[in-house]
Amino acid sequence: MRHRSLVILTSVLTTGALTLTACGSRDDDKGGDSGSKKTEVIIGVDAPLTGQNSATGLGIQGGVQVAVDDANKNNLVPGVTFKVQALDDKAIPASGQQNATQLVNDDKVLGVVGPLNSGVATQMQQVFATANLVEISPSNTAPELTQGKNWQTKKVRPFKTYFRTATTDALQGGFAADYAYNTLKKKSVFVVDDKQTYGAGLAKLFTAGFTKAGGKVAGTDHVNTGDTDFSALVTKIKTSKADLVYYGGQYDESEKLTKQLKDGGAKIPLFGGDGMFTPTYIETAGKTSEGDLVTSVGQPVDTLASAQDFIKKYKAAGLKGDYGTYGGYSYDAATAIIKAIGNVVKDGKIPSDARAQIVSEVQKTKFDGVAGPVAFDQYGDTTNKQLTVYQVTDGKWKAVKSGTFTG
């Protein structure tokens, strides 16, 4: 894994100084229509903002930024001005842990959205739990994060502070396997993963579903994050005679793999999970991506009436990154935290146990979000189990099937 310096991006969405409260030093805010003093509250964001997966990570930051903009404009929590502090984990677990510690140590931070990667989440959960600081990921899909390591036999919630607005790979892997076997009529698959928590877990669940349906696994292999030369792997895939490649991992490697696969003469589609679902995949792979497939959580955000205002604001603000993958889920995650804060912080007064109270309020969350209904079950998982299969058609991701998968 490459080591990079920590980059901290702080987005200040309102100006002015803030008043002093029991929760830390604040200055006087002379802004706003009424000129009243307000308490500053920070919504933290952790995601890869540079390097690997940054197009998707920036989309998470942007989604939160729009939610905070809306909360401030509409005075959603009287007496409070919200700000975003976005920290770059570069998709590295150790960096995520450092970021979690930094956010916990800032008493203005009352909630965090992120991370993008399930592997990063494993190193952050305990830090947030110890501090009673709520964390909502818009994208983590590894089942063990909410249901424990033995989730397939006995579900136990490890951390009450952790929630997510994305459904799990327990559903996504099976949904993809069912589509590959029963709709695409593929009978033989070569399975590749990037050895990370998300990628390896998703590949394993796809394999289980595909073989259960009657399909055959022609071969398996692994790659490393950051790899660029897949010539040896392409030879293995061609030799296997598989009629489909399933990839568990992110777009950074798969966009290169599919190009080398097609250029090498293997004219078979590459199928992956939501980690591949970004325009960047198509832009990099070019025409060789045509026909490739992914599954992603929820329904296409561009087609949802509830998301049109969000998309308009995102574009108008000139925000970077890809809002289409997790931007809507990030907006909803931030909104869930903001609503919970509104139930705890009255007239700008932050109680000493605010963080613990906010966790309890998030657990009770129930509202219609921009990406669908927002509520959490006893494990902290979203109750929205919607999934979609997309295929590259004429250079764009096109939804070809939406629904839920129950196994």
C-alpha positions as CSV (number, residue, x, y, z in Angstrom):
1,M,0.0,0.0,0.0
2,R,1.3,3.4,-0.9
3,H,1.9,5.9,1.9
4,R,0.9,9.5,1.4
5,S,0.7,12.6,3.5
6,L,-2.5,13.4,5.2
7,V,-4.6,16.1,3.4
8,I,-7.3,18.0,5.2
9,L,-9.9,19.8,3.2
10,T,-12.2,22.1,5.2
11,S,-15.2,23.4,3.5
12,V,-16.6,26.5,5.2
13,L,-20.2,26.9,4.1
14,T,-21.0,30.0,6.2
15,T,-19.0,32.9,7.5
16,G,-18.8,34.8,10.7
17,A,-17.6,34.1,14.2
18,L,-19.4,32.1,16.9
19,T,-20.5,32.2,20.5
20,L,-19.0,30.4,23.4
21,T,-20.8,27.3,24.7
22,A,-20.2,24.5,27.2
23,C,-19.0,22.3,24.3
24,G,-15.9,24.3,23.4
25,S,-14.9,27.8,22.4
26,R,-17.0,29.6,19.8
27,D,-17.1,33.2,18.6
28,D,-19.9,35.6,17.9
29,D,-21.8,35.0,14.6
30,K,-23.1,38.3,13.4
31,G,-24.4,36.9,10.1
32,G,-27.9,35.7,9.2
33,D,-31.1,37.7,8.8
34,S,-31.7,38.1,12.5
35,G,-28.1,38.9,13.4
36,S,-28.5,36.4,16.3
37,K,-25.5,34.5,17.7
38,K,-25.2,30.9,16.6
39,T,-23.3,27.8,17.7
40,E,-21.0,26.2,15.2
41,V,-21.5,22.4,14.7
42,I,-19.2,20.4,12.4
43,I,-20.3,17.4,10.3
44,G,-17.2,15.5,9.5
45,V,-16.5,13.6,6.3
46,D,-14.0,10.9,5.7
47,A,-13.4,9.6,2.2
48,P,-10.6,9.3,-0.4
49,L,-10.4,12.8,-1.8
50,T,-7.1,12.2,-3.7
51,G,-5.6,9.2,-5.4
52,Q,-7.5,5.8,-5.4
53,N,-11.3,6.1,-5.6
54,S,-11.2,9.9,-5.3
55,A,-13.9,10.5,-7.9
56,T,-16.3,8.6,-5.8
57,G,-15.0,10.0,-2.5
58,L,-15.4,13.6,-3.7
59,G,-19.0,12.7,-4.6
60,I,-19.5,11.8,-0.9
61,Q,-18.1,15.1,0.2
62,G,-20.2,17.0,-2.3
63,G,-23.4,15.3,-1.1
64,V,-22.8,16.3,2.5
65,Q,-21.9,19.8,1.4
66,V,-25.3,20.2,-0.3
67,A,-27.1,18.9,2.8
68,V,-25.3,21.3,5.1
69,D,-25.9,24.2,2.7
70,D,-29.6,23.3,2.8
71,A,-29.7,23.1,6.6
72,N,-28.1,26.5,7.0
73,K,-30.2,28.2,4.4
74,N,-33.4,26.8,5.9
75,N,-32.3,27.3,9.5
76,L,-33.1,23.6,10.1
77,V,-31.6,23.7,13.5
78,P,-32.3,27.1,15.1
79,G,-29.3,28.5,16.9
80,V,-26.8,26.3,14.9
81,T,-24.6,27.0,11.9
82,F,-23.3,23.8,10.3
83,K,-19.9,23.4,8.7
84,V,-18.2,20.5,6.9
85,Q,-14.8,19.2,7.7
86,A,-13.7,16.7,5.1
87,L,-10.6,14.6,5.7
88,D,-8.7,12.5,3.1
89,D,-8.1,8.9,3.9
90,K,-6.8,8.0,0.4
91,A,-8.5,4.7,0.7
92,I,-5.9,3.7,3.3
93,P,-7.2,2.1,6.6
94,A,-4.5,3.6,8.8
95,S,-5.3,7.1,7.5
96,G,-8.9,6.6,8.2
97,Q,-8.1,5.7,11.8
98,Q,-6.0,8.8,12.1
99,N,-8.9,10.9,10.7
100,A,-11.4,9.3,13.1
101,T,-9.1,10.3,16.0
102,Q,-8.9,13.8,14.8
103,L,-12.6,14.2,14.4
104,V,-13.3,12.6,17.8
105,N,-10.9,15.1,19.4
106,D,-12.8,18.1,18.0
107,D,-15.8,18.7,20.3
108,K,-17.6,20.7,17.6
109,V,-17.9,17.5,15.6
110,L,-21.3,15.9,16.4
111,G,-21.5,13.4,13.5
112,V,-19.5,11.9,10.6
113,V,-20.4,10.7,7.1
114,G,-18.1,8.1,5.7
115,P,-15.9,6.3,4.9
116,L,-16.2,5.1,1.3
117,N,-14.3,1.8,1.7
118,S,-15.3,-1.0,4.0
119,G,-11.7,-1.8,4.8
120,V,-11.2,1.7,6.1
121,A,-14.3,1.4,8.2
122,T,-12.9,-1.5,10.1
123,Q,-10.2,0.8,11.5
124,M,-12.6,3.6,12.3
125,Q,-15.6,2.1,14.0
126,Q,-14.0,1.5,17.5
127,V,-12.6,5.0,17.6
128,F,-16.1,6.5,17.0
129,A,-17.8,4.0,19.4
130,T,-15.5,4.9,22.3
131,A,-16.4,8.5,21.9
132,N,-20.1,7.9,21.3
133,L,-19.8,9.8,18.0
134,V,-22.3,8.7,15.3
135,E,-21.0,7.6,11.9
136,I,-23.1,6.9,8.9
137,S,-21.5,5.5,5.8
138,P,-23.2,6.1,2.4
139,S,-21.3,3.3,0.7
140,N,-19.9,0.5,3.0
141,T,-21.4,-2.8,2.0
142,A,-19.4,-5.4,3.9
143,P,-22.0,-7.3,6.1
144,E,-19.7,-7.8,9.1
145,L,-19.5,-4.0,9.8
146,T,-23.1,-4.1,11.2
147,Q,-23.8,-7.8,11.8
148,G,-20.4,-9.1,13.1
149,K,-17.8,-11.5,11.8
150,N,-20.1,-14.5,12.0
151,W,-23.1,-12.7,10.4
152,Q,-24.0,-15.7,8.3
153,T,-24.7,-17.9,11.4
154,K,-25.3,-15.4,14.2
155,K,-25.8,-11.7,13.7
156,V,-24.4,-9.5,16.5
157,R,-24.1,-5.7,16.1
158,P,-20.5,-4.7,17.0
159,F,-21.0,-0.9,17.3
160,K,-24.1,1.0,18.1
161,T,-22.6,4.2,16.7
162,Y,-22.2,2.8,13.2
163,F,-25.0,3.1,10.6
164,R,-25.2,3.0,6.8
165,T,-27.5,4.2,4.0
166,A,-26.2,1.6,1.5
167,T,-27.4,-2.0,1.6
168,T,-25.0,-4.9,2.1
169,D,-23.1,-7.3,-0.1
170,A,-25.1,-10.1,1.3
171,L,-27.8,-8.8,-1.0
172,Q,-25.6,-7.2,-3.8
173,G,-23.5,-10.4,-4.4
174,G,-26.6,-12.6,-4.7
175,F,-28.4,-10.0,-6.9
176,A,-25.5,-10.0,-9.3
177,A,-25.2,-13.7,-9.4
178,D,-28.8,-14.2,-10.1
179,Y,-28.7,-11.7,-13.0
180,A,-25.6,-13.2,-14.4
181,Y,-26.9,-16.8,-14.4
182,N,-30.6,-16.3,-15.1
183,T,-30.8,-13.2,-17.2
184,L,-27.4,-13.1,-19.0
185,K,-27.4,-16.9,-19.2
186,K,-23.7,-17.1,-18.3
187,K,-22.6,-20.5,-17.2
188,S,-18.9,-20.1,-16.5
189,V,-17.2,-17.3,-14.6
190,F,-13.7,-16.3,-13.8
191,V,-13.6,-14.5,-10.4
192,V,-11.0,-11.8,-9.5
193,D,-10.8,-9.7,-6.4
194,D,-8.4,-7.0,-5.0
195,K,-7.9,-8.8,-1.6
196,Q,-9.6,-5.9,0.2
197,T,-12.5,-6.3,2.7
198,Y,-15.0,-5.0,0.2
199,G,-13.7,-6.7,-2.9
200,A,-12.9,-10.1,-1.5
201,G,-16.1,-10.2,0.4
202,L,-18.3,-9.3,-2.6
203,A,-16.5,-11.8,-4.8
204,K,-17.1,-14.6,-2.3
205,L,-20.8,-13.8,-2.1
206,F,-21.1,-13.6,-5.8
207,T,-19.4,-17.0,-6.2
208,A,-21.7,-18.6,-3.6
209,G,-24.8,-17.3,-5.4
210,F,-23.6,-18.2,-8.9
211,T,-22.6,-21.8,-8.0
212,K,-25.9,-22.2,-6.1
213,A,-27.8,-21.2,-9.2
214,G,-25.9,-23.8,-11.2
215,G,-23.0,-21.9,-12.6
216,K,-19.4,-23.0,-12.8
217,V,-16.3,-21.1,-11.5
218,A,-13.7,-21.5,-14.3
219,G,-10.9,-19.9,-12.3
220,T,-10.0,-17.4,-9.6
221,D,-7.2,-14.9,-9.1
222,H,-6.3,-11.8,-7.0
223,V,-4.8,-8.4,-7.9
224,N,-3.2,-5.7,-5.7
225,T,-4.6,-2.2,-5.4
226,G,-2.5,0.0,-7.7
227,D,-1.7,-2.8,-10.2
228,T,-1.7,-1.6,-13.8
229,D,-0.3,-4.6,-15.8
230,F,-2.8,-7.5,-16.0
231,S,-1.3,-9.4,-19.0
232,A,-0.7,-12.6,-17.0
233,L,-4.3,-12.5,-15.6
234,V,-5.7,-11.9,-19.1
235,T,-3.9,-15.1,-20.3
236,K,-5.4,-17.1,-17.4
237,I,-8.9,-15.8,-18.2
238,K,-8.6,-16.6,-21.9
239,T,-7.3,-20.1,-21.1
240,S,-10.2,-20.8,-18.7
241,K,-12.8,-20.3,-21.5
242,A,-15.1,-18.4,-19.1
243,D,-17.9,-16.4,-20.6
244,L,-17.9,-13.8,-17.9
245,V,-15.4,-12.1,-15.5
246,Y,-16.6,-11.1,-12.1
247,Y,-14.5,-8.5,-10.4
248,G,-14.6,-7.7,-6.7
249,G,-13.0,-4.3,-6.1
250,Q,-12.9,-0.7,-7.2
251,Y,-12.8,1.1,-10.6
252,D,-9.2,2.0,-10.5
253,E,-7.9,-1.5,-11.4
254,S,-11.0,-2.9,-13.1
255,E,-11.1,-0.1,-15.7
256,K,-7.6,-1.1,-16.8
257,L,-8.3,-4.9,-16.5
258,T,-11.3,-4.7,-18.9
259,K,-9.3,-2.7,-21.5
260,Q,-6.4,-5.2,-21.4
261,L,-8.9,-8.1,-21.5
262,K,-10.7,-6.9,-24.6
263,D,-7.5,-5.7,-26.3
264,G,-6.1,-9.2,-25.6
265,G,-8.9,-10.9,-27.5
266,A,-11.2,-12.0,-24.7
267,K,-14.5,-10.5,-25.9
268,I,-16.4,-11.2,-22.7
269,P,-18.1,-8.8,-20.3
270,L,-16.6,-7.8,-16.9
271,F,-19.2,-7.6,-14.1
272,G,-18.6,-5.9,-10.8
273,G,-20.1,-4.2,-7.8
274,D,-20.8,-0.6,-6.8
275,G,-17.1,0.2,-6.5
276,M,-17.0,0.2,-10.3
277,F,-20.1,2.3,-10.8
278,T,-18.7,5.7,-11.8
279,P,-18.3,7.5,-15.2
280,T,-14.5,7.4,-14.6
281,Y,-14.6,3.7,-15.3
282,I,-16.1,4.3,-18.8
283,E,-13.9,7.3,-19.5
284,T,-10.7,5.4,-18.8
285,A,-11.6,2.1,-20.4
286,G,-13.2,3.7,-23.4
287,K,-15.0,1.6,-26.0
288,T,-13.7,-1.6,-24.3
289,S,-16.1,-1.0,-21.4
290,E,-19.1,-1.4,-23.7
291,G,-21.3,-4.2,-22.4
292,D,-19.7,-4.3,-19.0
293,L,-22.0,-4.5,-16.0
294,V,-22.2,-3.4,-12.3
295,T,-24.6,-3.6,-9.5
296,S,-25.2,-0.6,-7.3
297,V,-27.3,0.3,-4.3
298,G,-30.6,1.9,-4.7
299,Q,-32.2,3.1,-7.9
300,P,-30.6,5.5,-10.5
301,V,-30.5,8.8,-8.7
302,D,-31.0,10.7,-12.0
303,T,-34.3,9.0,-12.5
304,L,-35.7,9.8,-9.0
305,A,-38.0,12.8,-8.7
306,S,-36.9,13.2,-5.1
307,A,-33.3,13.7,-6.2
308,Q,-33.8,16.3,-8.9
309,D,-33.4,19.4,-6.6
310,F,-30.3,17.8,-5.1
311,I,-28.7,17.2,-8.5
312,K,-29.5,20.7,-9.6
313,K,-27.8,22.2,-6.5
314,Y,-24.8,19.9,-6.8
315,K,-24.2,20.9,-10.3
316,A,-24.9,24.6,-9.7
317,A,-22.3,24.6,-6.9
318,G,-19.7,23.3,-9.2
319,L,-18.8,20.4,-6.8
320,K,-16.3,17.9,-8.0
321,G,-16.6,14.1,-8.0
322,D,-19.4,11.7,-9.0
323,Y,-22.7,12.4,-7.3
324,G,-24.4,9.5,-9.1
325,T,-22.9,6.7,-7.1
326,Y,-23.2,7.8,-3.4
327,G,-24.0,11.5,-3.5
328,G,-27.7,11.0,-2.8
329,Y,-26.9,8.6,0.0
330,S,-24.4,11.0,1.5
331,Y,-26.9,13.8,1.4
332,D,-29.4,11.5,3.2
333,A,-26.8,10.4,5.8
334,A,-25.9,14.0,6.6
335,T,-29.5,14.9,6.8
336,A,-30.2,12.1,9.3
337,I,-27.4,13.5,11.5
338,I,-28.6,17.0,11.2
339,K,-32.2,16.0,12.1
340,A,-30.9,14.1,15.1
341,I,-28.8,17.1,16.2
342,G,-32.0,19.2,15.9
343,N,-33.7,16.9,18.4
344,V,-30.8,17.3,20.9
345,V,-29.4,20.8,20.5
346,K,-32.0,23.5,21.4
347,D,-31.3,27.2,20.8
348,G,-27.7,26.5,20.2
349,K,-27.1,24.9,23.6
350,I,-25.2,21.6,23.3
351,P,-25.7,19.2,26.3
352,S,-22.6,17.5,27.8
353,D,-23.9,14.1,26.5
354,A,-24.9,15.4,23.1
355,R,-23.0,12.8,21.1
356,A,-24.6,9.9,22.9
357,Q,-28.1,11.4,22.6
358,I,-27.5,12.0,18.8
359,V,-26.7,8.3,18.4
360,S,-30.0,7.4,20.0
361,E,-31.9,9.9,17.8
362,V,-30.3,8.6,14.6
363,Q,-31.4,5.1,15.5
364,K,-35.0,6.4,15.4
365,T,-34.6,8.1,12.0
366,K,-37.4,7.9,9.6
367,F,-37.9,10.2,6.7
368,D,-38.1,10.3,2.9
369,G,-34.6,11.1,1.5
370,V,-33.5,12.2,-1.9
371,A,-32.3,8.6,-2.7
372,G,-35.3,6.8,-1.0
373,P,-36.7,6.2,2.4
374,V,-34.2,6.6,5.3
375,A,-34.5,4.4,8.3
376,F,-32.3,1.9,10.2
377,D,-32.9,-1.6,11.6
378,Q,-31.6,-3.0,14.8
379,Y,-28.1,-3.5,13.3
380,G,-27.8,0.0,11.9
381,D,-28.4,-1.2,8.4
382,T,-30.7,0.7,6.0
383,T,-34.2,-0.6,5.5
384,N,-34.0,0.4,1.9
385,K,-32.9,-2.8,0.1
386,Q,-33.2,-1.6,-3.5
387,L,-30.5,-2.6,-5.9
388,T,-29.9,-1.9,-9.6
389,V,-27.9,-3.6,-12.4
390,Y,-26.3,-1.2,-14.9
391,Q,-24.7,-1.9,-18.2
392,V,-22.4,0.3,-20.3
393,T,-24.5,1.2,-23.4
394,D,-23.3,3.7,-26.0
395,G,-20.7,5.0,-23.5
396,K,-23.0,5.5,-20.5
397,W,-24.2,3.4,-17.6
398,K,-27.8,2.4,-18.3
399,A,-30.0,0.8,-15.7
400,V,-31.2,-2.6,-17.0
401,K,-32.8,-4.1,-13.8
402,S,-33.9,-2.7,-10.5
403,G,-35.4,-4.6,-7.6
404,T,-34.7,-6.3,-4.3
405,F,-33.0,-9.6,-3.6
406,T,-34.0,-11.9,-0.8
407,G,-31.8,-14.9,-1.6
